[in-house]
């Protein structure tokens, strides 16, 4: 998780300015061992967004980065965990009916049984030829 703070004139946290905001951002490559996959990270995007904070004001809390008003931070007793402020949208998943799943398992089991029977017949034929 990558978390940065808004710039203040005093450089202190919590800021004295009441309109200051907190800017949390999730980072795909942060806190991981260096692998080929972790080299595809979001750090350049985070740096760009930090340098252009005025564009962040239109982002929602479901986006990768967003601004949080200092009033919300005070309400949460200055807890700066991204999960405290980020809104998570869950997708509802549709699963097949249990009867359909059981029917597919039975079909796969029957296919596996037939393949096992064919293998046993091949092995029996090979064993009788070598004797």
Z-matrix of the N, CA and C atoms (Angstrom, degrees):
N
C 1 1.444
C 2 1.522 1 107.48
N 3 1.300 2 116.65 1 138.03
C 4 1.460 3 122.91 2 -179.38
C 5 1.510 4 107.01 3 -117.48
N 6 1.315 5 117.09 4 125.61
C 7 1.451 6 120.44 5 -178.67
C 8 1.524 7 108.88 6 -130.28
N 9 1.307 8 116.80 7 131.02
C 10 1.460 9 120.96 8 176.61
C 11 1.516 10 108.23 9 -127.80
N 12 1.320 11 116.26 10 166.56
C 13 1.458 12 121.31 11 -176.21
C 14 1.514 13 109.94 12 -120.59
N 15 1.300 14 115.90 13 159.38
C 16 1.454 15 119.66 14 178.47
C 17 1.518 16 110.39 15 -71.63
N 18 1.302 17 115.07 16 154.71
C 19 1.463 18 120.52 17 178.16
C 20 1.526 19 108.83 18 -79.37
N 21 1.290 20 116.36 19 134.68
C 22 1.461 21 120.39 20 177.57
C 23 1.519 22 108.37 21 -122.70
N 24 1.317 23 115.92 22 160.22
C 25 1.456 24 119.47 23 179.59
C 26 1.521 25 111.01 24 -68.10
N 27 1.326 26 117.51 25 -31.19
C 28 1.461 27 120.39 26 -178.49
C 29 1.524 28 112.12 27 -88.25
N 30 1.337 29 117.60 28 -19.38
C 31 1.455 30 120.87 29 -177.15
C 32 1.523 31 112.83 30 74.70
N 33 1.338 32 118.01 31 10.48
C 34 1.452 33 122.03 32 -178.05
C 35 1.524 34 110.72 33 -101.27
N 36 1.309 35 115.36 34 153.23
C 37 1.452 36 121.23 35 171.84
C 38 1.510 37 107.43 36 -125.86
N 39 1.282 38 123.94 37 128.01
C 40 1.456 39 124.72 38 1.18
C 41 1.521 40 111.85 39 -72.86
N 42 1.305 41 115.60 40 148.11
C 43 1.457 42 119.43 41 -176.93
C 44 1.522 43 111.88 42 -71.17
N 45 1.298 44 115.78 43 152.96
C 46 1.458 45 120.86 44 176.69
C 47 1.516 46 111.13 45 -80.76
N 48 1.343 47 116.64 46 -23.06
C 49 1.459 48 120.16 47 -179.26
C 50 1.527 49 109.50 48 -76.31
N 51 1.328 50 119.88 49 123.75
C 52 1.457 51 121.12 50 -175.76
C 53 1.517 52 113.98 51 -71.04
N 54 1.329 53 118.87 52 -16.46
C 55 1.461 54 119.63 53 -176.72
C 56 1.526 55 112.23 54 -98.29
N 57 1.309 56 117.36 55 8.22
C 58 1.457 57 120.76 56 -179.72
C 59 1.528 58 109.14 57 -70.52
N 60 1.312 59 115.46 58 154.05
C 61 1.455 60 120.44 59 -177.77
C 62 1.517 61 110.58 60 -126.13
N 63 1.301 62 115.26 61 158.38
C 64 1.447 63 124.14 62 175.66
C 65 1.518 64 107.00 63 -99.04
N 66 1.332 65 116.89 64 141.59
C 67 1.467 66 120.81 65 -176.29
C 68 1.508 67 109.79 66 -125.37
N 69 1.352 68 118.46 67 88.24
C 70 1.456 69 119.70 68 176.70
C 71 1.525 70 110.07 69 -84.53
N 72 1.301 71 116.11 70 150.66
C 73 1.455 72 120.98 71 178.82
C 74 1.516 73 109.39 72 -149.33
N 75 1.315 74 117.30 73 135.39
C 76 1.454 75 121.89 74 174.51
C 77 1.511 76 108.45 75 -84.49
N 78 1.305 77 116.78 76 142.14
C 79 1.462 78 121.38 77 -178.59
C 80 1.513 79 108.91 78 -125.88
N 81 1.330 80 117.40 79 125.64
C 82 1.455 81 121.51 80 -177.40
C 83 1.523 82 112.74 81 -68.96
N 84 1.327 83 118.98 82 -33.50
C 85 1.451 84 121.17 83 -174.53
C 86 1.512 85 115.18 84 -101.97
N 87 1.320 86 118.64 85 6.33
C 88 1.462 87 120.77 86 -174.44
C 89 1.521 88 111.23 87 -85.30
N 90 1.309 89 116.43 88 139.88
C 91 1.453 90 121.60 89 174.79
C 92 1.508 91 114.44 90 74.31
N 93 1.325 92 118.29 91 17.89
C 94 1.452 93 121.08 92 -179.27
C 95 1.519 94 109.83 93 -114.95
N 96 1.328 95 115.75 94 157.08
C 97 1.459 96 119.91 95 173.12
C 98 1.525 97 108.00 96 -68.24
N 99 1.323 98 116.75 97 150.63
C 100 1.464 99 120.95 98 -177.55
C 101 1.522 100 110.08 99 -72.05
N 102 1.310 101 116.27 100 107.68
C 103 1.454 102 122.73 101 174.29
C 104 1.508 103 107.39 102 -128.66
N 105 1.329 104 115.90 103 172.87
C 106 1.460 105 119.39 104 179.45
C 107 1.513 106 110.24 105 -60.89
N 108 1.339 107 117.30 106 -39.49
C 109 1.471 108 120.14 107 -179.55
C 110 1.526 109 111.64 108 -68.56
N 111 1.342 110 117.53 109 -36.03
C 112 1.461 111 118.51 110 -177.17
C 113 1.518 112 112.39 111 -76.22
N 114 1.329 113 117.78 112 -12.35
C 115 1.460 114 119.62 113 176.81
C 116 1.523 115 110.86 114 -70.53
N 117 1.330 116 117.06 115 -18.82
C 118 1.465 117 121.60 116 175.41
C 119 1.530 118 106.72 117 -86.92
N 120 1.319 119 116.31 118 78.46
C 121 1.458 120 119.24 119 -175.31
C 122 1.515 121 111.09 120 -112.58
N 123 1.315 122 114.77 121 178.22
C 124 1.455 123 121.79 122 -175.75
C 125 1.522 124 112.94 123 -104.29
N 126 1.305 125 118.39 124 7.74
C 127 1.456 126 120.38 125 -174.81
C 128 1.525 127 112.47 126 -58.93
N 129 1.351 128 120.53 127 -45.14
C 130 1.467 129 118.13 128 177.39
C 131 1.531 130 112.45 129 -58.94
N 132 1.328 131 117.25 130 -37.60
C 133 1.462 132 121.10 131 178.20
C 134 1.529 133 110.40 132 -66.23
N 135 1.327 134 117.00 133 -40.46
C 136 1.468 135 120.69 134 179.32
C 137 1.522 136 110.40 135 -63.92
N 138 1.326 137 116.99 136 -43.32
C 139 1.467 138 120.65 137 179.26
C 140 1.531 139 110.12 138 -62.42
N 141 1.332 140 116.57 139 -43.16
C 142 1.464 141 120.11 140 178.88
C 143 1.527 142 110.57 141 -61.47
N 144 1.325 143 116.63 142 -46.41
C 145 1.471 144 120.40 143 -179.17
C 146 1.528 145 111.02 144 -64.14
N 147 1.338 146 117.33 145 -37.31
C 148 1.467 147 120.96 146 178.53
C 149 1.516 148 110.91 147 -62.75
N 150 1.319 149 116.00 148 -39.10
C 151 1.467 150 120.03 149 -178.97
C 152 1.523 151 112.01 150 -75.88
N 153 1.330 152 117.65 151 -14.33
C 154 1.470 153 122.33 152 -179.99
C 155 1.524 154 109.81 153 -126.40
N 156 1.323 155 117.01 154 56.10
C 157 1.464 156 121.79 155 -176.23
C 158 1.519 157 113.14 156 -62.82
N 159 1.334 158 117.86 157 -25.29
C 160 1.462 159 119.09 158 -179.63
C 161 1.528 160 111.47 159 -61.59
N 162 1.326 161 117.47 160 -27.37
C 163 1.467 162 120.51 161 178.36
C 164 1.519 163 112.04 162 -78.07
N 165 1.316 164 117.17 163 -15.26
C 166 1.465 165 121.05 164 -178.33
C 167 1.530 166 112.54 165 -76.05
N 168 1.312 167 117.85 166 -15.40
C 169 1.469 168 120.13 167 -175.12
C 170 1.518 169 112.94 168 -65.84
N 171 1.307 170 118.04 169 -21.56
C 172 1.465 171 121.25 170 -178.07
C 173 1.524 172 112.69 171 -93.22
N 174 1.308 173 117.47 172 -3.13
C 175 1.468 174 120.22 173 -176.56
C 176 1.523 175 110.43 174 -81.42
N 177 1.327 176 115.87 175 147.80
C 178 1.469 177 121.23 176 179.06
C 179 1.524 178 109.72 177 -93.34
N 180 1.303 179 116.01 178 169.47
C 181 1.466 180 120.57 179 -177.67
C 182 1.518 181 112.97 180 -76.97
N 183 1.317 182 117.77 181 1.10
C 184 1.463 183 120.67 182 173.26
C 185 1.522 184 110.74 183 -93.92
N 186 1.332 185 118.36 184 -9.36
C 187 1.459 186 122.18 185 179.02
C 188 1.520 187 110.17 186 -76.48
N 189 1.343 188 114.95 187 171.53
C 190 1.456 189 120.16 188 -178.68
C 191 1.525 190 111.78 189 -65.07
N 192 1.316 191 117.76 190 -37.07
C 193 1.463 192 121.26 191 175.99
C 194 1.519 193 108.49 192 -135.60
N 195 1.321 194 116.22 193 153.19
C 196 1.463 195 121.27 194 -177.05
C 197 1.517 196 108.42 195 -164.08
N 198 1.308 197 116.42 196 164.21
C 199 1.463 198 121.57 197 178.01
C 200 1.528 199 109.64 198 -97.45
N 201 1.316 200 115.23 199 143.78
C 202 1.459 201 121.30 200 178.04
C 203 1.526 202 107.48 201 -122.21
N 204 1.327 203 118.54 202 124.59
C 205 1.466 204 120.59 203 178.62
C 206 1.522 205 111.16 204 -62.20
N 207 1.312 206 115.93 205 147.09
C 208 1.454 207 121.14 206 -177.78
C 209 1.530 208 111.57 207 -63.31
N 210 1.318 209 117.64 208 -25.44
C 211 1.473 210 120.22 209 177.13
C 212 1.528 211 110.58 210 -62.52
N 213 1.332 212 116.86 211 -39.86
C 214 1.468 213 120.29 212 177.29
C 215 1.526 214 110.90 213 -65.61
N 216 1.322 215 115.89 214 -37.35
C 217 1.462 216 120.50 215 179.57
C 218 1.521 217 110.22 216 -65.96
N 219 1.311 218 117.09 217 -42.66
C 220 1.464 219 120.73 218 177.59
C 221 1.523 220 110.61 219 -62.79
N 222 1.342 221 116.34 220 -41.70
C 223 1.459 222 120.68 221 179.11
C 224 1.529 223 110.80 222 -58.83
N 225 1.337 224 116.62 223 -35.52
C 226 1.468 225 121.92 224 179.87
C 227 1.527 226 112.37 225 -92.31
N 228 1.339 227 117.05 226 19.99
C 229 1.465 228 123.50 227 176.35
C 230 1.531 229 112.00 228 55.41
N 231 1.326 230 115.63 229 42.48
C 232 1.466 231 124.37 230 176.61
C 233 1.530 232 113.27 231 60.98
N 234 1.319 233 116.14 232 27.27
C 235 1.466 234 120.32 233 174.67
C 236 1.519 235 107.20 234 -76.35
N 237 1.338 236 117.77 235 118.22
C 238 1.460 237 121.97 236 -174.97
C 239 1.526 238 113.03 237 -102.61
N 240 1.313 239 117.84 238 22.14
C 241 1.463 240 121.18 239 176.47
C 242 1.516 241 109.14 240 -69.04
N 243 1.318 242 116.89 241 132.28
C 244 1.467 243 120.51 242 -177.80
C 245 1.522 244 110.78 243 -61.96
N 246 1.336 245 117.39 244 -34.17
C 247 1.464 246 120.03 245 -178.73
C 248 1.520 247 112.56 246 -68.23
N 249 1.314 248 117.21 247 -17.56
C 250 1.462 249 121.13 248 177.03
C 251 1.530 250 110.56 249 -69.44
N 252 1.326 251 117.29 250 -30.56
C 253 1.464 252 121.84 251 -172.95
C 254 1.529 253 113.82 252 -112.72
N 255 1.301 254 117.67 253 -23.29
C 256 1.464 255 121.45 254 -176.80
C 257 1.524 256 110.23 255 -76.37
N 258 1.322 257 115.48 256 135.84
C 259 1.461 258 120.85 257 175.11
C 260 1.517 259 108.11 258 -94.54
N 261 1.312 260 116.03 259 130.47
C 262 1.454 261 121.51 260 -179.34
C 263 1.520 262 108.44 261 -107.19
N 264 1.318 263 115.86 262 129.28
C 265 1.458 264 121.38 263 177.58
C 266 1.525 265 107.49 264 -103.50
N 267 1.294 266 116.03 265 119.58
C 268 1.458 267 121.33 266 -178.88
C 269 1.521 268 109.52 267 -96.07
N 270 1.327 269 114.75 268 136.79
C 271 1.460 270 119.70 269 176.03
C 272 1.521 271 108.16 270 -90.84
N 273 1.314 272 115.10 271 134.95
C 274 1.450 273 118.63 272 176.55
C 275 1.519 274 108.02 273 -82.07
N 276 1.310 275 116.41 274 126.72
C 277 1.455 276 121.11 275 -178.61
C 278 1.519 277 109.55 276 -96.97
N 279 1.310 278 114.91 277 142.30
C 280 1.451 279 121.38 278 177.04
C 281 1.526 280 108.83 279 -103.35
N 282 1.295 281 116.94 280 128.47
C 283 1.448 282 122.27 281 179.05
C 284 1.522 283 109.05 282 -113.79
N 285 1.316 284 114.84 283 152.37
C 286 1.463 285 119.73 284 176.11
C 287 1.520 286 109.37 285 -67.44
N 288 1.316 287 114.85 286 158.41
C 289 1.458 288 120.29 287 178.36
C 290 1.532 289 108.85 288 -65.61
N 291 1.328 290 117.87 289 146.01
C 292 1.474 291 120.26 290 179.83
C 293 1.525 292 113.04 291 -54.43
N 294 1.316 293 117.78 292 -36.43
C 295 1.469 294 120.20 293 179.67
C 296 1.533 295 110.88 294 -63.50
N 297 1.332 296 117.45 295 -38.99
C 298 1.465 297 120.78 296 177.84
C 299 1.526 298 111.19 297 -65.83
N 300 1.321 299 116.58 298 -40.55
C 301 1.466 300 120.90 299 179.58
C 302 1.528 301 109.67 300 -64.62
N 303 1.318 302 116.82 301 -44.38
C 304 1.465 303 121.20 302 179.15
C 305 1.527 304 110.37 303 -62.73
N 306 1.315 305 117.60 304 -39.78
C 307 1.474 306 120.71 305 178.80
C 308 1.530 307 110.52 306 -63.24
N 309 1.329 308 117.70 307 -41.59
C 310 1.467 309 120.32 308 178.17
C 311 1.526 310 111.31 309 -66.08
N 312 1.336 311 116.71 310 -37.66
C 313 1.467 312 120.20 311 177.97
C 314 1.528 313 109.94 312 -64.45
N 315 1.315 314 116.56 313 -42.52
C 316 1.471 315 120.28 314 178.94
C 317 1.531 316 110.76 315 -63.33
N 318 1.353 317 116.88 316 -40.37
C 319 1.472 318 119.98 317 178.63
C 320 1.525 319 110.55 318 -65.04
N 321 1.322 320 116.95 319 -42.86
C 322 1.466 321 120.23 320 177.39
C 323 1.521 322 111.06 321 -64.63
N 324 1.328 323 116.73 322 -38.43
C 325 1.464 324 120.56 323 178.92
C 326 1.524 325 110.59 324 -65.52
N 327 1.328 326 116.82 325 -40.28
C 328 1.471 327 120.35 326 178.07
C 329 1.531 328 110.31 327 -64.85
N 330 1.327 329 116.68 328 -41.24
C 331 1.469 330 121.10 329 178.28
C 332 1.531 331 110.34 330 -64.61
N 333 1.328 332 116.25 331 -41.37
C 334 1.463 333 120.52 332 178.10
C 335 1.523 334 110.38 333 -64.53
N 336 1.316 335 116.98 334 -41.20
C 337 1.468 336 120.86 335 178.38
C 338 1.518 337 111.76 336 -62.59
N 339 1.349 338 116.41 337 -41.25
C 340 1.472 339 120.01 338 178.69
C 341 1.527 340 110.75 339 -65.63
N 342 1.326 341 116.91 340 -41.22
C 343 1.463 342 120.49 341 178.20
C 344 1.531 343 111.02 342 -65.02
N 345 1.332 344 117.13 343 -39.71
C 346 1.451 345 121.31 344 177.95
C 347 1.528 346 110.87 345 -64.77
N 348 1.316 347 116.70 346 -40.06
C 349 1.469 348 121.57 347 178.09
C 350 1.530 349 109.85 348 -63.54
N 351 1.340 350 117.65 349 -43.53
C 352 1.458 351 121.37 350 178.68
C 353 1.526 352 110.77 351 -63.97
N 354 1.296 353 118.17 352 -38.49
C 355 1.456 354 121.94 353 178.12
C 356 1.522 355 110.78 354 -65.47
N 357 1.333 356 116.63 355 -42.84
C 358 1.472 357 120.03 356 177.93
C 359 1.526 358 110.63 357 -61.74
N 360 1.325 359 117.93 358 -40.80
C 361 1.466 360 121.50 359 178.67
C 362 1.524 361 110.91 360 -64.67
N 363 1.354 362 117.73 361 -39.56
C 364 1.469 363 120.36 362 177.56
C 365 1.520 364 110.56 363 -65.00
N 366 1.335 365 116.83 364 -41.91
C 367 1.454 366 120.34 365 -179.48
C 368 1.522 367 111.57 366 -68.53
N 369 1.317 368 117.21 367 -36.11
C 370 1.459 369 121.36 368 177.36
C 371 1.522 370 109.79 369 -65.30
N 372 1.345 371 117.03 370 -40.51
C 373 1.462 372 121.43 371 178.35
C 374 1.520 373 111.56 372 -66.21
N 375 1.318 374 117.96 373 -39.11
C 376 1.460 375 121.88 374 178.93
C 377 1.519 376 110.09 375 -68.89
N 378 1.335 377 117.74 376 -40.32
C 379 1.452 378 121.66 377 -179.20
C 380 1.525 379 111.03 378 -66.03
N 381 1.341 380 118.14 379 -38.28
C 382 1.466 381 120.69 380 -178.85
C 383 1.526 382 111.07 381 -73.45
N 384 1.356 383 118.18 382 -28.32
C 385 1.462 384 121.40 383 178.36
C 386 1.523 385 111.33 384 -73.12
N 387 1.326 386 118.16 385 -31.97
C 388 1.452 387 120.62 386 -176.70
C 389 1.510 388 112.46 387 -82.38
N 390 1.340 389 120.04 388 -14.32
C 391 1.464 390 122.71 389 -178.21
C 392 1.461 391 111.76 390 -82.16
